[in-house]
């Protein structure tokens, strides 16, 4: 059995009624969402190289980096200042 080309599949799909084309799309989308292609395992050397690359990328991020909690607090202060009409130079903090 030969594998049909994409054009052949599209021609067949266009012959389906609109509702069945929607079902085809939904089935294909579900299949693509649930079928993950198998990943080949890295060798130890590849894993070390990938880790070193990630470390370089993280080190190159702009400084200073805030923790998630620190960023949340800063965002809350900015939001509160905006809601209360305060300016950047005031030290008012409704969460303090």
QUIURWO-V943070 format. One record per residue. N is the residue number from 0. RES is the residue in three letters. NEAR is the number of other ideal C-beta (glycine too) atoms within 8 Angstrom. Layout:
# QUIURWO-V943070
n=N res=RES near=NEAR
n=N res=RES near=NEAR
This chain:
# QUIURWO-V943070
n=0 res=UNK near=2
n=1 res=UNK near=3
n=2 res=UNK near=4
n=3 res=UNK near=6
n=4 res=UNK near=6
n=5 res=UNK near=5
n=6 res=UNK near=6
n=7 res=UNK near=8
n=8 res=UNK near=9
n=9 res=UNK near=8
n=10 res=UNK near=8
n=11 res=UNK near=9
n=12 res=UNK near=9
n=13 res=UNK near=7
n=14 res=UNK near=5
n=15 res=UNK near=9
n=16 res=UNK near=5
n=17 res=UNK near=6
n=18 res=UNK near=6
n=19 res=UNK near=8
n=20 res=UNK near=11
n=21 res=UNK near=8
n=22 res=UNK near=8
n=23 res=UNK near=10
n=24 res=UNK near=8
n=25 res=UNK near=8
n=26 res=UNK near=8
n=27 res=UNK near=8
n=28 res=UNK near=8
n=29 res=UNK near=8
n=30 res=UNK near=8
n=31 res=UNK near=7
n=32 res=UNK near=6
n=33 res=UNK near=6
n=34 res=UNK near=6
n=35 res=UNK near=4
n=36 res=UNK near=4
n=37 res=UNK near=4
n=38 res=UNK near=4
n=39 res=UNK near=4
n=40 res=UNK near=4
n=41 res=UNK near=7
n=42 res=UNK near=6
n=43 res=UNK near=6
n=44 res=UNK near=6
n=45 res=UNK near=8
n=46 res=UNK near=9
n=47 res=UNK near=8
n=48 res=UNK near=8
n=49 res=UNK near=9
n=50 res=UNK near=8
n=51 res=UNK near=8
n=52 res=UNK near=8
n=53 res=UNK near=8
n=54 res=UNK near=8
n=55 res=UNK near=8
n=56 res=UNK near=8
n=57 res=UNK near=7
n=58 res=UNK near=6
n=59 res=UNK near=5
n=60 res=UNK near=7
n=61 res=UNK near=3
n=62 res=UNK near=4
n=63 res=UNK near=3
n=64 res=UNK near=6
n=65 res=UNK near=7
n=66 res=UNK near=6
n=67 res=UNK near=6
n=68 res=UNK near=6
n=69 res=UNK near=8
n=70 res=UNK near=9
n=71 res=UNK near=8
n=72 res=UNK near=9
n=73 res=UNK near=9
n=74 res=UNK near=8
n=75 res=UNK near=9
n=76 res=UNK near=10
n=77 res=UNK near=8
n=78 res=UNK near=8
n=79 res=UNK near=13
n=80 res=UNK near=12
n=81 res=UNK near=8
n=82 res=UNK near=6
n=83 res=UNK near=8
n=84 res=UNK near=4
n=85 res=UNK near=8
n=86 res=UNK near=5
n=87 res=UNK near=4
n=88 res=UNK near=3
n=89 res=UNK near=7
n=90 res=UNK near=3
n=91 res=UNK near=8
n=92 res=UNK near=7
n=93 res=UNK near=6
n=94 res=UNK near=7
n=95 res=UNK near=3
